[in-house]
C-alpha cells in the first residue's frame, strides 16, 4: 500500500482549489444578496458590521466542524 499524502495527489489538490475558488468567488454576490434580503442600505454602516460579524461567526463555526 502506498503511503502518499493527500496534498501531493494532483486530483485532490485540483478539486480543493476549485472549491476554494468557488467559495471566494461567490462571497461578493452572496454579500450583495444578503444586503437585499436584510434590507441593509449602503449608508447603514452599523448594520453592515453586524452582518459581517454574523458571516464571520458562521464561517468560524463551519471551519470548526
PQR file with spaces between the fields and no chain letter, atoms N, CA, C, O and H, PARSE charges and radii, in Angstrom:
ATOM       1  N    UNK     1       0.830   -1.184    0.000 -0.4000 1.5000
ATOM       2  CA   UNK     1       0.000    0.000    0.000 -0.0000 2.0000
ATOM       3  C    UNK     1       0.879    1.253    0.000  0.5500 1.7000
ATOM       4  O    UNK     1       1.851    1.341    0.750 -0.5500 1.4000
ATOM       5  N    UNK     2       0.529    2.204   -0.838 -0.4000 1.5000
ATOM       6  CA   UNK     2       1.293    3.433   -0.906 -0.0000 2.0000
ATOM       7  C    UNK     2       0.937    4.332    0.273  0.5500 1.7000
ATOM       8  O    UNK     2      -0.234    4.494    0.615 -0.5500 1.4000
ATOM       9  H    UNK     2      -0.261    2.132   -1.448  0.4000 1.0000
ATOM      10  N    UNK     3       1.951    4.906    0.881 -0.4000 1.5000
ATOM      11  CA   UNK     3       1.725    5.878    1.945 -0.0000 2.0000
ATOM      12  C    UNK     3       1.981    7.258    1.350  0.5500 1.7000
ATOM      13  O    UNK     3       3.066    7.823    1.491 -0.5500 1.4000
ATOM      14  H    UNK     3       2.903    4.775    0.603  0.4000 1.0000
ATOM      15  N    UNK     4       0.958    7.785    0.682 -0.4000 1.5000
ATOM      16  CA   UNK     4       1.082    9.044   -0.030 -0.0000 2.0000
ATOM      17  C    UNK     4       0.137   10.066    0.593  0.5500 1.7000
ATOM      18  O    UNK     4      -1.021    9.764    0.879 -0.5500 1.4000
ATOM      19  H    UNK     4       0.077    7.325    0.568  0.4000 1.0000
ATOM      20  N    UNK     5       0.640   11.265    0.798 -0.4000 1.5000
ATOM      21  CA   UNK     5      -0.180   12.327    1.372 -0.0000 2.0000
ATOM      22  C    UNK     5      -1.237   12.780    0.370  0.5500 1.7000
ATOM      23  O    UNK     5      -1.003   12.774   -0.838 -0.5500 1.4000
ATOM      24  H    UNK     5       1.581   11.511    0.567  0.4000 1.0000
ATOM      25  N    UNK     6      -2.399   13.170    0.884 -0.4000 1.5000
ATOM      26  CA   UNK     6      -3.467   13.670    0.024 -0.0000 2.0000
ATOM      27  C    UNK     6      -3.033   14.952   -0.684  0.5500 1.7000
ATOM      28  O    UNK     6      -3.466   15.235   -1.801 -0.5500 1.4000
ATOM      29  H    UNK     6      -2.588   13.174    1.866  0.4000 1.0000
ATOM      30  N    UNK     7      -2.171   15.721   -0.018 -0.4000 1.5000
ATOM      31  CA   UNK     7      -1.776   17.016   -0.558 -0.0000 2.0000
ATOM      32  C    UNK     7      -0.781   16.897   -1.710  0.5500 1.7000
ATOM      33  O    UNK     7      -0.456   17.902   -2.342 -0.5500 1.4000
ATOM      34  H    UNK     7      -1.819   15.491    0.889  0.4000 1.0000
ATOM      35  N    UNK     8      -0.299   15.709   -1.990 -0.4000 1.5000
ATOM      36  CA   UNK     8       0.548   15.503   -3.161 -0.0000 2.0000
ATOM      37  C    UNK     8      -0.227   14.844   -4.290  0.5500 1.7000
ATOM      38  O    UNK     8       0.314   14.646   -5.378 -0.5500 1.4000
ATOM      39  H    UNK     8      -0.563   14.893   -1.476  0.4000 1.0000
ATOM      40  N    UNK     9      -1.485   14.502   -4.046 -0.4000 1.5000
ATOM      41  CA   UNK     9      -2.348   13.931   -5.072 -0.0000 2.0000
ATOM      42  C    UNK     9      -2.897   15.072   -5.942  0.5500 1.7000
ATOM      43  O    UNK     9      -3.602   15.952   -5.448 -0.5500 1.4000
ATOM      44  H    UNK     9      -1.924   14.663   -3.162  0.4000 1.0000
ATOM      45  N    UNK    10      -2.571   15.049   -7.226 -0.4000 1.5000
ATOM      46  CA   UNK    10      -2.927   16.145   -8.126 -0.0000 2.0000
ATOM      47  C    UNK    10      -4.434   16.324   -8.225  0.5500 1.7000
ATOM      48  O    UNK    10      -4.912   17.458   -8.237 -0.5500 1.4000
ATOM      49  H    UNK    10      -1.998   14.335   -7.628  0.4000 1.0000
ATOM      50  N    UNK    11      -5.187   15.248   -8.296 -0.4000 1.5000
ATOM      51  CA   UNK    11      -6.649   15.362   -8.413 -0.0000 2.0000
ATOM      52  C    UNK    11      -7.256   15.991   -7.162  0.5500 1.7000
ATOM      53  O    UNK    11      -8.141   16.841   -7.261 -0.5500 1.4000
ATOM      54  H    UNK    11      -4.799   14.326   -8.287  0.4000 1.0000
ATOM      55  N    UNK    12      -6.788   15.577   -5.994 -0.4000 1.5000
ATOM      56  CA   UNK    12      -7.309   16.127   -4.741 -0.0000 2.0000
ATOM      57  C    UNK    12      -7.007   17.625   -4.641  0.5500 1.7000
ATOM      58  O    UNK    12      -7.876   18.414   -4.269 -0.5500 1.4000
ATOM      59  H    UNK    12      -6.070   14.886   -5.914  0.4000 1.0000
ATOM      60  N    UNK    13      -5.788   18.006   -4.971 -0.4000 1.5000
ATOM      61  CA   UNK    13      -5.399   19.420   -4.899 -0.0000 2.0000
ATOM      62  C    UNK    13      -6.217   20.244   -5.889  0.5500 1.7000
ATOM      63  O    UNK    13      -6.630   21.356   -5.558 -0.5500 1.4000
ATOM      64  H    UNK    13      -5.082   17.365   -5.273  0.4000 1.0000
ATOM      65  N    UNK    14      -6.459   19.732   -7.085 -0.4000 1.5000
ATOM      66  CA   UNK    14      -7.249   20.454   -8.080 -0.0000 2.0000
ATOM      67  C    UNK    14      -8.696   20.631   -7.615  0.5500 1.7000
ATOM      68  O    UNK    14      -9.279   21.699   -7.803 -0.5500 1.4000
ATOM      69  H    UNK    14      -6.123   18.829   -7.354  0.4000 1.0000
ATOM      70  N    UNK    15      -9.269   19.605   -7.019 -0.4000 1.5000
ATOM      71  CA   UNK    15     -10.652   19.694   -6.533 -0.0000 2.0000
ATOM      72  C    UNK    15     -10.757   20.693   -5.388  0.5500 1.7000
ATOM      73  O    UNK    15     -11.677   21.511   -5.363 -0.5500 1.4000
ATOM      74  H    UNK    15      -8.794   18.737   -6.866  0.4000 1.0000
ATOM      75  N    UNK    16      -9.825   20.635   -4.441 -0.4000 1.5000
ATOM      76  CA   UNK    16      -9.845   21.568   -3.314 -0.0000 2.0000
ATOM      77  C    UNK    16      -9.636   23.003   -3.804  0.5500 1.7000
ATOM      78  O    UNK    16     -10.288   23.920   -3.305 -0.5500 1.4000
ATOM      79  H    UNK    16      -9.078   19.971   -4.461  0.4000 1.0000
ATOM      80  N    UNK    17      -8.744   23.211   -4.767 -0.4000 1.5000
ATOM      81  CA   UNK    17      -8.520   24.548   -5.321 -0.0000 2.0000
ATOM      82  C    UNK    17      -9.785   25.064   -6.011  0.5500 1.7000
ATOM      83  O    UNK    17     -10.124   26.240   -5.880 -0.5500 1.4000
ATOM      84  H    UNK    17      -8.215   22.465   -5.172  0.4000 1.0000
ATOM      85  N    UNK    18     -10.480   24.198   -6.741 -0.4000 1.5000
ATOM      86  CA   UNK    18     -11.718   24.606   -7.408 -0.0000 2.0000
ATOM      87  C    UNK    18     -12.798   24.966   -6.390  0.5500 1.7000
ATOM      88  O    UNK    18     -13.538   25.928   -6.594 -0.5500 1.4000
ATOM      89  H    UNK    18     -10.205   23.242   -6.848  0.4000 1.0000
ATOM      90  N    UNK    19     -12.896   24.215   -5.307 -0.4000 1.5000
ATOM      91  CA   UNK    19     -13.885   24.512   -4.263 -0.0000 2.0000
ATOM      92  C    UNK    19     -13.563   25.849   -3.599  0.5500 1.7000
ATOM      93  O    UNK    19     -14.464   26.646   -3.337 -0.5500 1.4000
ATOM      94  H    UNK    19     -12.294   23.434   -5.142  0.4000 1.0000
ATOM      95  N    UNK    20     -12.284   26.096   -3.327 -0.4000 1.5000
ATOM      96  CA   UNK    20     -11.890   27.378   -2.727 -0.0000 2.0000
ATOM      97  C    UNK    20     -12.211   28.541   -3.657  0.5500 1.7000
ATOM      98  O    UNK    20     -12.706   29.575   -3.208 -0.5500 1.4000
ATOM      99  H    UNK    20     -11.552   25.449   -3.540  0.4000 1.0000
ATOM     100  N    UNK    21     -11.936   28.381   -4.940 -0.4000 1.5000
ATOM     101  CA   UNK    21     -12.264   29.432   -5.907 -0.0000 2.0000
ATOM     102  C    UNK    21     -13.768   29.670   -5.960  0.5500 1.7000
ATOM     103  O    UNK    21     -14.213   30.813   -6.069 -0.5500 1.4000
ATOM     104  H    UNK    21     -11.535   27.541   -5.304  0.4000 1.0000
ATOM     105  N    UNK    22     -14.542   28.612   -5.882 -0.4000 1.5000
ATOM     106  CA   UNK    22     -15.997   28.744   -5.884 -0.0000 2.0000
ATOM     107  C    UNK    22     -16.476   29.543   -4.675  0.5500 1.7000
ATOM     108  O    UNK    22     -17.301   30.446   -4.813 -0.5500 1.4000
ATOM     109  H    UNK    22     -14.180   27.684   -5.793  0.4000 1.0000
ATOM     110  N    UNK    23     -15.961   29.213   -3.491 -0.4000 1.5000
ATOM     111  CA   UNK    23     -16.374   29.931   -2.283 -0.0000 2.0000
ATOM     112  C    UNK    23     -15.919   31.387   -2.303  0.5500 1.7000
ATOM     113  O    UNK    23     -16.705   32.285   -1.998 -0.5500 1.4000
ATOM     114  H    UNK    23     -15.291   28.480   -3.379  0.4000 1.0000
ATOM     115  N    UNK    24     -14.654   31.631   -2.661 -0.4000 1.5000
ATOM     116  CA   UNK    24     -14.154   33.006   -2.688 -0.0000 2.0000
ATOM     117  C    UNK    24     -14.841   33.825   -3.758  0.5500 1.7000
ATOM     118  O    UNK    24     -15.101   35.011   -3.559 -0.5500 1.4000
ATOM     119  H    UNK    24     -14.015   30.902   -2.909  0.4000 1.0000
ATOM     120  N    UNK    25     -15.136   33.219   -4.876 -0.4000 1.5000
ATOM     121  CA   UNK    25     -15.802   33.939   -5.957 -0.0000 2.0000
ATOM     122  C    UNK    25     -17.261   34.230   -5.670  0.5500 1.7000
ATOM     123  O    UNK    25     -17.817   35.190   -6.204 -0.5500 1.4000
ATOM     124  H    UNK    25     -14.925   32.255   -5.038  0.4000 1.0000
ATOM     125  N    UNK    26     -17.887   33.421   -4.839 -0.4000 1.5000
ATOM     126  CA   UNK    26     -19.305   33.623   -4.543 -0.0000 2.0000
ATOM     127  C    UNK    26     -19.538   34.544   -3.353  0.5500 1.7000
ATOM     128  O    UNK    26     -20.688   34.846   -3.036 -0.5500 1.4000
ATOM     129  H    UNK    26     -17.435   32.641   -4.406  0.4000 1.0000
ATOM     130  N    UNK    27     -18.491   34.993   -2.693 -0.4000 1.5000
ATOM     131  CA   UNK    27     -18.690   35.822   -1.498 -0.0000 2.0000
ATOM     132  C    UNK    27     -19.274   37.195   -1.851  0.5500 1.7000
ATOM     133  O    UNK    27     -20.157   37.685   -1.147 -0.5500 1.4000
ATOM     134  H    UNK    27     -17.557   34.747   -2.951  0.4000 1.0000
ATOM     135  N    UNK    28     -18.799   37.810   -2.910 -0.4000 1.5000
ATOM     136  CA   UNK    28     -19.317   39.138   -3.272 -0.0000 2.0000
ATOM     137  C    UNK    28     -20.799   39.094   -3.624  0.5500 1.7000
ATOM     138  O    UNK    28     -21.566   39.886   -3.077 -0.5500 1.4000
ATOM     139  H    UNK    28     -18.081   37.412   -3.481  0.4000 1.0000
ATOM     140  N    UNK    29     -21.241   38.192   -4.524 -0.4000 1.5000
ATOM     141  CA   UNK    29     -22.686   38.132   -4.797 -0.0000 2.0000
ATOM     142  C    UNK    29     -23.505   37.745   -3.561  0.5500 1.7000
ATOM     143  O    UNK    29     -24.622   38.232   -3.382 -0.5500 1.4000
ATOM     144  H    UNK    29     -20.618   37.548   -4.969  0.4000 1.0000
ATOM     145  N    UNK    30     -22.961   36.880   -2.714 -0.4000 1.5000
ATOM     146  CA   UNK    30     -23.689   36.476   -1.509 -0.0000 2.0000
ATOM     147  C    UNK    30     -23.868   37.657   -0.559  0.5500 1.7000
ATOM     148  O    UNK    30     -24.918   37.784    0.071 -0.5500 1.4000
ATOM     149  H    UNK    30     -22.054   36.484   -2.859  0.4000 1.0000
ATOM     150  N    UNK    31     -22.873   38.512   -0.448 -0.4000 1.5000
ATOM     151  CA   UNK    31     -22.992   39.691    0.409 -0.0000 2.0000
ATOM     152  C    UNK    31     -24.043   40.643   -0.148  0.5500 1.7000
ATOM     153  O    UNK    31     -24.866   41.171    0.600 -0.5500 1.4000
ATOM     154  H    UNK    31     -22.020   38.409   -0.960  0.4000 1.0000
ATOM     155  N    UNK    32     -24.015   40.859   -1.458 -0.4000 1.5000
ATOM     156  CA   UNK    32     -24.997   41.749   -2.073 -0.0000 2.0000
ATOM     157  C    UNK    32     -26.422   41.213   -1.907  0.5500 1.7000
ATOM     158  O    UNK    32     -27.345   41.979   -1.631 -0.5500 1.4000
ATOM     159  H    UNK    32     -23.347   40.430   -2.065  0.4000 1.0000
ATOM     160  N    UNK    33     -26.600   39.916   -2.072 -0.4000 1.5000
ATOM     161  CA   UNK    33     -27.925   39.305   -1.884 -0.0000 2.0000
ATOM     162  C    UNK    33     -28.339   39.405   -0.419  0.5500 1.7000
ATOM     163  O    UNK    33     -29.508   39.656   -0.123 -0.5500 1.4000
ATOM     164  H    UNK    33     -25.851   39.293   -2.296  0.4000 1.0000
ATOM     165  N    UNK    34     -27.400   39.211    0.493 -0.4000 1.5000
ATOM     166  CA   UNK    34     -27.691   39.347    1.919 -0.0000 2.0000
ATOM     167  C    UNK    34     -28.126   40.756    2.280  0.5500 1.7000
ATOM     168  O    UNK    34     -29.036   40.941    3.089 -0.5500 1.4000
ATOM     169  H    UNK    34     -26.451   39.006    0.253  0.4000 1.0000
ATOM     170  N    UNK    35     -27.475   41.756    1.679 -0.4000 1.5000
ATOM     171  CA   UNK    35     -27.885   43.138    1.921 -0.0000 2.0000
ATOM     172  C    UNK    35     -29.319   43.363    1.458  0.5500 1.7000
ATOM     173  O    UNK    35     -30.090   44.052    2.126 -0.5500 1.4000
ATOM     174  H    UNK    35     -26.736   41.606    1.022  0.4000 1.0000
ATOM     175  N    UNK    36     -29.674   42.786    0.322 -0.4000 1.5000
ATOM     176  CA   UNK    36     -31.047   42.936   -0.171 -0.0000 2.0000
ATOM     177  C    UNK    36     -32.049   42.194    0.712  0.5500 1.7000
ATOM     178  O    UNK    36     -33.127   42.711    1.007 -0.5500 1.4000
ATOM     179  H    UNK    36     -29.048   42.226   -0.220  0.4000 1.0000
ATOM     180  N    UNK    37     -31.689   40.986    1.129 -0.4000 1.5000
ATOM     181  CA   UNK    37     -32.614   40.194    1.952 -0.0000 2.0000
ATOM     182  C    UNK    37     -32.870   40.826    3.313  0.5500 1.7000
ATOM     183  O    UNK    37     -33.990   40.787    3.823 -0.5500 1.4000
ATOM     184  H    UNK    37     -30.814   40.566    0.890  0.4000 1.0000
ATOM     185  N    UNK    38     -31.821   41.413    3.901 -0.4000 1.5000
ATOM     186  CA   UNK    38     -31.967   42.006    5.236 -0.0000 2.0000
ATOM     187  C    UNK    38     -32.209   43.503    5.180  0.5500 1.7000
ATOM     188  O    UNK    38     -32.182   44.181    6.207 -0.5500 1.4000
ATOM     189  H    UNK    38     -30.911   41.444    3.487  0.4000 1.0000
ATOM     190  N    UNK    39     -32.448   44.025    3.967 -0.4000 1.5000
ATOM     191  CA   UNK    39     -32.772   45.438    3.762 -0.0000 2.0000
ATOM     192  C    UNK    39     -31.729   46.357    4.399  0.5500 1.7000
ATOM     193  O    UNK    39     -32.059   47.254    5.175 -0.5500 1.4000
ATOM     194  H    UNK    39     -32.471   43.474    3.132  0.4000 1.0000
ATOM     195  N    UNK    40     -30.461   46.114    4.052 -0.4000 1.5000
ATOM     196  CA   UNK    40     -29.360   46.933    4.556 -0.0000 2.0000
ATOM     197  C    UNK    40     -28.988   47.926    3.461  0.5500 1.7000
ATOM     198  O    UNK    40     -28.610   47.534    2.357 -0.5500 1.4000
ATOM     199  H    UNK    40     -30.193   45.386    3.421  0.4000 1.0000
ATOM     200  N    UNK    41     -29.098   49.208    3.773 -0.4000 1.5000
ATOM     201  CA   UNK    41     -28.797   50.234    2.774 -0.0000 2.0000
ATOM     202  C    UNK    41     -27.290   50.487    2.742  0.5500 1.7000
ATOM     203  O    UNK    41     -26.586   50.160    3.697 -0.5500 1.4000
ATOM     204  H    UNK    41     -29.405   49.527    4.669  0.4000 1.0000
ATOM     205  N    UNK    42     -26.792   51.070    1.644 -0.4000 1.5000
ATOM     206  CA   UNK    42     -25.350   51.347    1.547 -0.0000 2.0000
ATOM     207  C    UNK    42     -24.842   52.323    2.604  0.5500 1.7000
ATOM     208  O    UNK    42     -23.658   52.308    2.937 -0.5500 1.4000
ATOM     209  H    UNK    42     -27.364   51.336    0.868  0.4000 1.0000
ATOM     210  N    UNK    43     -25.714   53.165    3.130 -0.4000 1.5000
ATOM     211  CA   UNK    43     -25.290   54.146    4.139 -0.0000 2.0000
ATOM     212  C    UNK    43     -25.351   53.608    5.567  0.5500 1.7000
ATOM     213  O    UNK    43     -24.865   54.263    6.489 -0.5500 1.4000
ATOM     214  H    UNK    43     -26.677   53.177    2.859  0.4000 1.0000
ATOM     215  N    UNK    44     -25.927   52.451    5.763 -0.4000 1.5000
ATOM     216  CA   UNK    44     -26.139   51.895    7.106 -0.0000 2.0000
ATOM     217  C    UNK    44     -24.918   51.079    7.539  0.5500 1.7000
ATOM     218  O    UNK    44     -24.912   49.852    7.438 -0.5500 1.4000
ATOM     219  H    UNK    44     -26.322   51.919    5.014  0.4000 1.0000
ATOM     220  N    UNK    45     -23.890   51.776    8.019 -0.4000 1.5000
ATOM     221  CA   UNK    45     -22.621   51.149    8.373 -0.0000 2.0000
ATOM     222  C    UNK    45     -22.757   50.183    9.560  0.5500 1.7000
ATOM     223  O    UNK    45     -22.210   49.082    9.487 -0.5500 1.4000
ATOM     224  H    UNK    45     -23.895   52.772    8.101  0.4000 1.0000
ATOM     225  N    UNK    46     -23.460   50.538   10.650 -0.4000 1.5000
ATOM     226  CA   UNK    46     -23.571   49.584   11.767 -0.0000 2.0000
ATOM     227  C    UNK    46     -24.207   48.251   11.372  0.5500 1.7000
ATOM     228  O    UNK    46     -23.767   47.193   11.823 -0.5500 1.4000
ATOM     229  H    UNK    46     -23.904   51.432   10.708  0.4000 1.0000
ATOM     230  N    UNK    47     -25.236   48.301   10.535 -0.4000 1.5000
ATOM     231  CA   UNK    47     -25.868   47.051   10.095 -0.0000 2.0000
ATOM     232  C    UNK    47     -24.912   46.217    9.250  0.5500 1.7000
ATOM     233  O    UNK    47     -24.943   44.988    9.308 -0.5500 1.4000
ATOM     234  H    UNK    47     -25.594   49.160   10.168  0.4000 1.0000
ATOM     235  N    UNK    48     -24.064   46.879    8.466 -0.4000 1.5000
ATOM     236  CA   UNK    48     -23.070   46.154    7.678 -0.0000 2.0000
ATOM     237  C    UNK    48     -22.081   45.432    8.584  0.5500 1.7000
ATOM     238  O    UNK    48     -21.691   44.299    8.301 -0.5500 1.4000
ATOM     239  H    UNK    48     -24.039   47.878    8.419  0.4000 1.0000
ATOM     240  N    UNK    49     -21.670   46.086    9.681 -0.4000 1.5000
ATOM     241  CA   UNK    49     -20.752   45.449   10.626 -0.0000 2.0000
ATOM     242  C    UNK    49     -21.395   44.259   11.320  0.5500 1.7000
ATOM     243  O    UNK    49     -20.745   43.233   11.520 -0.5500 1.4000
ATOM     244  H    UNK    49     -21.986   47.006    9.912  0.4000 1.0000
ATOM     245  N    UNK    50     -22.650   44.382   11.686 -0.4000 1.5000
ATOM     246  CA   UNK    50     -23.363   43.272   12.319 -0.0000 2.0000
ATOM     247  C    UNK    50     -23.495   42.107   11.338  0.5500 1.7000
ATOM     248  O    UNK    50     -23.290   40.951   11.707 -0.5500 1.4000
ATOM     249  H    UNK    50     -23.178   45.216   11.524  0.4000 1.0000
ATOM     250  N    UNK    51     -23.837   42.416   10.093 -0.4000 1.5000
ATOM     251  CA   UNK    51     -23.954   41.391    9.058 -0.0000 2.0000
ATOM     252  C    UNK    51     -22.613   40.690    8.842  0.5500 1.7000
ATOM     253  O    UNK    51     -22.564   39.466    8.723 -0.5500 1.4000
ATOM     254  H    UNK    51     -24.003   43.355    9.792  0.4000 1.0000
ATOM     255  N    UNK    52     -21.524   41.464    8.792 -0.4000 1.5000
ATOM     256  CA   UNK    52     -20.188   40.878    8.636 -0.0000 2.0000
ATOM     257  C    UNK    52     -19.837   40.008    9.837  0.5500 1.7000
ATOM     258  O    UNK    52     -19.228   38.950    9.681 -0.5500 1.4000
ATOM     259  H    UNK    52     -21.564   42.459    8.888  0.4000 1.0000
ATOM     260  N    UNK    53     -20.216   40.444   11.023 -0.4000 1.5000
ATOM     261  CA   UNK    53     -19.958   39.643   12.217 -0.0000 2.0000
ATOM     262  C    UNK    53     -20.672   38.308   12.172  0.5500 1.7000
ATOM     263  O    UNK    53     -20.099   37.279   12.531 -0.5500 1.4000
ATOM     264  H    UNK    53     -20.711   41.304   11.150  0.4000 1.0000
ATOM     265  N    UNK    54     -21.916   38.319   11.734 -0.4000 1.5000
ATOM     266  CA   UNK    54     -22.654   37.057   11.589 -0.0000 2.0000
ATOM     267  C    UNK    54     -21.998   36.147   10.558  0.5500 1.7000
ATOM     268  O    UNK    54     -21.884   34.940   10.769 -0.5500 1.4000
ATOM     269  H    UNK    54     -22.382   39.155   11.443  0.4000 1.0000
ATOM     270  N    UNK    55     -21.565   36.733    9.436 -0.4000 1.5000
ATOM     271  CA   UNK    55     -20.924   35.923    8.395 -0.0000 2.0000
ATOM     272  C    UNK    55     -19.639   35.284    8.907  0.5500 1.7000
ATOM     273  O    UNK    55     -19.398   34.101    8.668 -0.5500 1.4000
ATOM     274  H    UNK    55     -21.658   37.714    9.264  0.4000 1.0000
ATOM     275  N    UNK    56     -18.811   36.057    9.608 -0.4000 1.5000
ATOM     276  CA   UNK    56     -17.554   35.513   10.123 -0.0000 2.0000
ATOM     277  C    UNK    56     -17.792   34.497   11.232  0.5500 1.7000
ATOM     278  O    UNK    56     -17.041   33.529   11.352 -0.5500 1.4000
ATOM     279  H    UNK    56     -19.006   37.018    9.802  0.4000 1.0000
ATOM     280  N    UNK    57     -18.823   34.701   12.041 -0.4000 1.5000
ATOM     281  CA   UNK    57     -19.156   33.713   13.077 -0.0000 2.0000
ATOM     282  C    UNK    57     -19.592   32.407   12.452  0.5500 1.7000
ATOM     283  O    UNK    57     -19.153   31.338   12.876 -0.5500 1.4000
ATOM     284  H    UNK    57     -19.433   35.487   11.944  0.4000 1.0000
ATOM     285  N    UNK    58     -20.455   32.479   11.444 -0.4000 1.5000
ATOM     286  CA   UNK    58     -20.883   31.258   10.753 -0.0000 2.0000
ATOM     287  C    UNK    58     -19.716   30.575   10.036  0.5500 1.7000
ATOM     288  O    UNK    58     -19.634   29.347   10.009 -0.5500 1.4000
ATOM     289  H    UNK    58     -20.812   33.347   11.099  0.4000 1.0000
ATOM     290  N    UNK    59     -18.821   31.370    9.459 -0.4000 1.5000
ATOM     291  CA   UNK    59     -17.650   30.785    8.794 -0.0000 2.0000
ATOM     292  C    UNK    59     -16.738   30.105    9.816  0.5500 1.7000
ATOM     293  O    UNK    59     -16.189   29.039    9.542 -0.5500 1.4000
ATOM     294  H    UNK    59     -18.888   32.367    9.481  0.4000 1.0000
ATOM     295  N    UNK    60     -16.576   30.709   10.980 -0.4000 1.5000
ATOM     296  CA   UNK    60     -15.773   30.084   12.029 -0.0000 2.0000
ATOM     297  C    UNK    60     -16.370   28.798   12.535  0.5500 1.7000
ATOM     298  O    UNK    60     -15.648   27.830   12.774 -0.5500 1.4000
ATOM     299  H    UNK    60     -17.023   31.576   11.203  0.4000 1.0000
ATOM     300  N    UNK    61     -17.683   28.768   12.704 -0.4000 1.5000
ATOM     301  CA   UNK    61     -18.348   27.537   13.136 -0.0000 2.0000
ATOM     302  C    UNK    61     -18.235   26.448   12.077  0.5500 1.7000
ATOM     303  O    UNK    61     -18.030   25.278   12.402 -0.5500 1.4000
ATOM     304  H    UNK    61     -18.269   29.555   12.509  0.4000 1.0000
ATOM     305  N    UNK    62     -18.370   26.834   10.804 -0.4000 1.5000
ATOM     306  CA   UNK    62     -18.223   25.860    9.729 -0.0000 2.0000
ATOM     307  C    UNK    62     -16.799   25.311    9.683  0.5500 1.7000
ATOM     308  O    UNK    62     -16.592   24.132    9.399 -0.5500 1.4000
ATOM     309  H    UNK    62     -18.537   27.784   10.539  0.4000 1.0000
ATOM     310  N    UNK    63     -15.827   26.166    9.960 -0.4000 1.5000
ATOM     311  CA   UNK    63     -14.435   25.727    9.972 -0.0000 2.0000
ATOM     312  C    UNK    63     -14.181   24.750   11.115  0.5500 1.7000
ATOM     313  O    UNK    63     -13.427   23.790   10.955 -0.5500 1.4000
ATOM     314  H    UNK    63     -15.996   27.124   10.190  0.4000 1.0000
ATOM     315  N    UNK    64     -14.797   24.986   12.252 -0.4000 1.5000
ATOM     316  CA   UNK    64     -14.616   24.090   13.389 -0.0000 2.0000
ATOM     317  C    UNK    64     -15.252   22.716   13.141  0.5500 1.7000
ATOM     318  O    UNK    64     -14.763   21.699   13.633 -0.5500 1.4000
ATOM     319  H    UNK    64     -15.409   25.766   12.382  0.4000 1.0000
ATOM     320  N    UNK    65     -16.334   22.701   12.383 -0.4000 1.5000
ATOM     321  CA   UNK    65     -16.980   21.421   12.067 -0.0000 2.0000
ATOM     322  C    UNK    65     -16.110   20.637   11.127  0.5500 1.7000
ATOM     323  O    UNK    65     -16.469   19.526   10.734 -0.5500 1.4000
ATOM     324  H    UNK    65     -16.731   23.528   11.983  0.4000 1.0000
